[in-house]
C-alpha cells in the first residue's frame, strides 16, 4: 500500500510542475454532470469516422479487457491548477488502437467521445503519443466510478480535461472541430507548459479554421 505514496514523493522530486500549477496530495474528484452507471452488457468501445478501411470497429467490455495491457508513469495536470505527479496508469495505449483500427491517411485529428455525449478533440500526433493511454487502472487498482471507471483517457502532456472520463469511442477526423470544453471557452490544444488554458489565448493555427 505504501508504493503509490513513495512513487508520488519520487515524482515530486523529479518533476518540474508546469507554470501556475501546485502539487496535489491525493486525487480530487472533478467532473461535469453525474457519474454514469456502468452496465457491462451494454458497454461498447467504438472507433469510427475516417478509418482506413471505411468500417466501424467495435469491442464489447469483455473483448476490450483482453487487449494488450501497458503501464505509463505520468503526471496529471488539471486546468484548475492542481498537479498529481508520479501516478502509474494502466490500460491500453492509444497507439494500440491506432494499430488495430488504423486511420485513413488524411486524418489529422480525433474526437474522443464519452458518456452523455461528452467530447474532447485532439491532434492526431497528441493522440498517437506513446504515453497516451486508455486507462483502466491507477497504481495497480481499478479506477473508481468517480475517476472514470471503466475507461478514461490519459494524455500526460496536455491538461487533464483533454482526457475524458467514461470514454466510449474515438472518431477519426480529417479536419479539427472543438469538443465540449473547447466550445465553452477552453483552449483548443491545452498544453500546460504553455499555460494554454482558455480560447482567448489561442494563436494562429491553434483552433479549427472558420
GUGUPA-387241 format. One record per residue (C-alpha): residue in one letter; x, y, z; residue number from 1. Coordinates in steps of 0.25 Angstrom, whole numbers, plus 2048, in hexadecimal, padded with zeros to 3 digits. Layout:
BEGIN
{pake "A"; {X; Y; Z}; NUM}
...
//
This chain:
BEGIN
{pake "X"; {800; 800; 800}; 1}
{pake "X"; {80C; 809; 802}; 2}
{pake "X"; {811; 808; 7F4}; 3}
{pake "X"; {808; 813; 7ED}; 4}
{pake "X"; {80C; 81D; 7F8}; 5}
{pake "X"; {81B; 81A; 7F6}; 6}
{pake "X"; {819; 81C; 7E7}; 7}
{pake "X"; {812; 829; 7EA}; 8}
{pake "X"; {81D; 82E; 7F2}; 9}
{pake "X"; {827; 82A; 7E8}; 10}
{pake "X"; {81F; 830; 7DD}; 11}
{pake "X"; {81E; 83D; 7E5}; 12}
{pake "X"; {82D; 83D; 7E6}; 13}
{pake "X"; {830; 83B; 7D7}; 14}
{pake "X"; {824; 842; 7D1}; 15}
{pake "X"; {824; 851; 7CE}; 16}
{pake "X"; {816; 856; 7CE}; 17}
{pake "X"; {810; 85E; 7C3}; 18}
{pake "X"; {80E; 86D; 7C5}; 19}
{pake "X"; {803; 871; 7CE}; 20}
{pake "X"; {801; 862; 7D4}; 21}
{pake "X"; {802; 85E; 7E2}; 22}
{pake "X"; {806; 850; 7E8}; 23}
{pake "X"; {7F9; 848; 7EC}; 24}
{pake "X"; {7FA; 83D; 7F6}; 25}
{pake "X"; {7EF; 833; 7F3}; 26}
{pake "X"; {7E5; 833; 7E7}; 27}
{pake "X"; {7D9; 83D; 7E8}; 28}
{pake "X"; {7CD; 839; 7E0}; 29}
{pake "X"; {7C9; 843; 7D5}; 30}
{pake "X"; {7BF; 841; 7CA}; 31}
{pake "X"; {7B3; 847; 7C4}; 32}
{pake "X"; {7A6; 840; 7C5}; 33}
{pake "X"; {7A2; 833; 7CC}; 34}
{pake "X"; {7AA; 827; 7CE}; 35}
{pake "X"; {7A5; 81D; 7C3}; 36}
{pake "X"; {7A0; 80F; 7C8}; 37}
{pake "X"; {7A9; 804; 7C1}; 38}
{pake "X"; {7A1; 7F9; 7BA}; 39}
{pake "X"; {7AC; 7EF; 7B5}; 40}
{pake "X"; {7A2; 7E8; 7AC}; 41}
{pake "X"; {79E; 7F5; 7A4}; 42}
{pake "X"; {7AC; 7FB; 7A4}; 43}
{pake "X"; {7B3; 7FD; 797}; 44}
{pake "X"; {7C0; 804; 792}; 45}
{pake "X"; {7BF; 809; 784}; 46}
{pake "X"; {7CA; 80E; 77A}; 47}
{pake "X"; {7C3; 815; 76F}; 48}
{pake "X"; {7C3; 820; 765}; 49}
{pake "X"; {7CF; 821; 75B}; 50}
{pake "X"; {7D4; 813; 75D}; 51}
{pake "X"; {7DE; 80D; 753}; 52}
{pake "X"; {7D4; 802; 74F}; 53}
{pake "X"; {7C8; 80B; 750}; 54}
{pake "X"; {7C2; 802; 75A}; 55}
{pake "X"; {7BE; 804; 769}; 56}
{pake "X"; {7C6; 7FC; 773}; 57}
{pake "X"; {7BF; 7F7; 780}; 58}
{pake "X"; {7C3; 7F0; 78D}; 59}
{pake "X"; {7BA; 7EC; 798}; 60}
{pake "X"; {7BF; 7ED; 7A6}; 61}
{pake "X"; {7C4; 7DE; 7A7}; 62}
{pake "X"; {7CC; 7E0; 79A}; 63}
{pake "X"; {7D1; 7ED; 79E}; 64}
{pake "X"; {7D7; 7E7; 7AB}; 65}
{pake "X"; {7DF; 7DD; 7A2}; 66}
{pake "X"; {7E7; 7E8; 79A}; 67}
{pake "X"; {7F6; 7E9; 79D}; 68}
{pake "X"; {7F8; 7F0; 7AB}; 69}
{pake "X"; {802; 7FA; 7AD}; 70}
{pake "X"; {806; 804; 7B8}; 71}
{pake "X"; {80B; 812; 7B8}; 72}
{pake "X"; {810; 81A; 7C4}; 73}
{pake "X"; {80C; 828; 7C1}; 74}
{pake "X"; {807; 835; 7C8}; 75}
{pake "X"; {7F9; 83B; 7C7}; 76}
{pake "X"; {7F7; 84A; 7C5}; 77}
{pake "X"; {7E9; 84F; 7C8}; 78}
{pake "X"; {7E6; 85D; 7C2}; 79}
{pake "X"; {7E0; 861; 7D0}; 80}
{pake "X"; {7EF; 861; 7D3}; 81}
{pake "X"; {7F2; 855; 7DB}; 82}
{pake "X"; {7FC; 84A; 7D6}; 83}
{pake "X"; {7FD; 83C; 7DB}; 84}
{pake "X"; {80A; 836; 7D8}; 85}
{pake "X"; {810; 828; 7D6}; 86}
{pake "X"; {804; 820; 7D4}; 87}
{pake "X"; {804; 813; 7CE}; 88}
{pake "X"; {7FA; 812; 7C3}; 89}
{pake "X"; {7F6; 804; 7BD}; 90}
{pake "X"; {7EE; 801; 7B1}; 91}
{pake "X"; {7EE; 801; 7A2}; 92}
{pake "X"; {7F7; 80A; 79B}; 93}
{pake "X"; {7F1; 813; 791}; 94}
{pake "X"; {7FB; 80E; 787}; 95}
{pake "X"; {7F6; 800; 788}; 96}
{pake "X"; {7E8; 805; 784}; 97}
{pake "X"; {7EE; 80C; 778}; 98}
{pake "X"; {7F5; 7FF; 774}; 99}
{pake "X"; {7E8; 7F7; 776}; 100}
{pake "X"; {7DF; 801; 76F}; 101}
{pake "X"; {7E9; 80A; 766}; 102}
{pake "X"; {7E4; 818; 762}; 103}
{pake "X"; {7E3; 81C; 753}; 104}
{pake "X"; {7F0; 823; 74E}; 105}
{pake "X"; {7E9; 831; 74E}; 106}
{pake "X"; {7E5; 830; 75D}; 107}
{pake "X"; {7EB; 83C; 765}; 108}
{pake "X"; {7E2; 83C; 772}; 109}
{pake "X"; {7DA; 833; 77B}; 110}
{pake "X"; {7CE; 835; 783}; 111}
{pake "X"; {7CD; 82D; 790}; 112}
{pake "X"; {7BF; 82A; 794}; 113}
{pake "X"; {7BA; 827; 7A2}; 114}
{pake "X"; {7AD; 825; 7A9}; 115}
{pake "X"; {7A2; 82F; 7A8}; 116}
{pake "X"; {7A7; 834; 79A}; 117}
{pake "X"; {7B3; 83A; 7A1}; 118}
{pake "X"; {7BF; 83C; 797}; 119}
{pake "X"; {7CD; 841; 796}; 120}
{pake "X"; {7D5; 844; 78A}; 121}
{pake "X"; {7E4; 840; 788}; 122}
{pake "X"; {7EE; 842; 77D}; 123}
{pake "X"; {7F2; 834; 777}; 124}
{pake "X"; {800; 836; 77C}; 125}
{pake "X"; {7FC; 838; 78A}; 126}
{pake "X"; {7F3; 82C; 78A}; 127}
{pake "X"; {7FE; 823; 784}; 128}
{pake "X"; {808; 827; 78F}; 129}
{pake "X"; {80E; 81B; 795}; 130}
{pake "X"; {809; 820; 7A2}; 131}
{pake "X"; {7FB; 822; 79F}; 132}
{pake "X"; {7F3; 817; 7A5}; 133}
{pake "X"; {7E4; 812; 7A7}; 134}
{pake "X"; {7E5; 80F; 7B6}; 135}
{pake "X"; {7DE; 805; 7BD}; 136}
{pake "X"; {7E7; 805; 7CA}; 137}
{pake "X"; {7EF; 80F; 7D2}; 138}
{pake "X"; {7FA; 80A; 7DB}; 139}
{pake "X"; {7F7; 7FB; 7D9}; 140}
{pake "X"; {7E8; 7FD; 7DD}; 141}
{pake "X"; {7DB; 7FE; 7D4}; 142}
{pake "X"; {7D7; 80C; 7D2}; 143}
{pake "X"; {7CB; 810; 7DB}; 144}
{pake "X"; {7BE; 815; 7D4}; 145}
{pake "X"; {7C0; 823; 7D9}; 146}
{pake "X"; {7CE; 823; 7D2}; 147}
{pake "X"; {7C9; 81D; 7C5}; 148}
{pake "X"; {7C7; 80E; 7C6}; 149}
{pake "X"; {7C6; 806; 7BD}; 150}
{pake "X"; {7CF; 80F; 7B4}; 151}
{pake "X"; {7D5; 81D; 7B4}; 152}
{pake "X"; {7DF; 823; 7AA}; 153}
{pake "X"; {7ED; 828; 7B0}; 154}
{pake "X"; {7F5; 832; 7A7}; 155}
{pake "X"; {800; 835; 7B1}; 156}
{pake "X"; {806; 841; 7A9}; 157}
{pake "X"; {7F9; 848; 7A8}; 158}
{pake "X"; {7EF; 84E; 7B2}; 159}
{pake "X"; {7E6; 843; 7B9}; 160}
{pake "X"; {7D9; 847; 7B2}; 161}
{pake "X"; {7DF; 842; 7A5}; 162}
{pake "X"; {7DE; 834; 7AB}; 163}
{pake "X"; {7CF; 832; 7AD}; 164}
{pake "X"; {7C9; 828; 7B8}; 165}
{pake "X"; {7C0; 81D; 7B4}; 166}
{pake "X"; {7C5; 81C; 7A5}; 167}
{pake "X"; {7BD; 814; 79B}; 168}
{pake "X"; {7C4; 817; 78E}; 169}
{pake "X"; {7CD; 81E; 784}; 170}
{pake "X"; {7C9; 826; 778}; 171}
{pake "X"; {7D3; 828; 76D}; 172}
{pake "X"; {7D2; 835; 767}; 173}
{pake "X"; {7D8; 83C; 75A}; 174}
{pake "X"; {7D7; 84A; 760}; 175}
{pake "X"; {7D6; 84F; 76E}; 176}
{pake "X"; {7CA; 853; 776}; 177}
{pake "X"; {7C8; 857; 784}; 178}
{pake "X"; {7C4; 84D; 78F}; 179}
{pake "X"; {7BB; 850; 79B}; 180}
{pake "X"; {7C4; 859; 7A4}; 181}
{pake "X"; {7CB; 85F; 797}; 182}
{pake "X"; {7BD; 864; 793}; 183}
{pake "X"; {7BB; 86A; 7A1}; 184}
{pake "X"; {7C8; 873; 7A1}; 185}
{pake "X"; {7D3; 86A; 7A4}; 186}
{pake "X"; {7E0; 869; 79B}; 187}
{pake "X"; {7DF; 860; 78F}; 188}
{pake "X"; {7ED; 85A; 791}; 189}
{pake "X"; {7EF; 85B; 7A1}; 190}
{pake "X"; {7FE; 85A; 7A3}; 191}
{pake "X"; {800; 85C; 7B2}; 192}
{pake "X"; {80F; 860; 7AF}; 193}
{pake "X"; {80A; 86C; 7A7}; 194}
{pake "X"; {7FE; 86E; 7B0}; 195}
{pake "X"; {7F4; 86D; 7A5}; 196}
{pake "X"; {7E8; 86D; 7AE}; 197}
{pake "X"; {7DE; 876; 7A6}; 198}
{pake "X"; {7DA; 878; 798}; 199}
{pake "X"; {7DD; 887; 798}; 200}
{pake "X"; {7EC; 883; 799}; 201}
{pake "X"; {7EC; 87B; 78C}; 202}
{pake "X"; {7F5; 880; 781}; 203}
{pake "X"; {7F4; 87E; 772}; 204}
{pake "X"; {7F3; 86F; 76F}; 205}
{pake "X"; {7EF; 86B; 77D}; 206}
{pake "X"; {7E0; 869; 77A}; 207}
{pake "X"; {7D7; 864; 76F}; 208}
{pake "X"; {7D6; 86C; 762}; 209}
{pake "X"; {7CA; 874; 762}; 210}
//
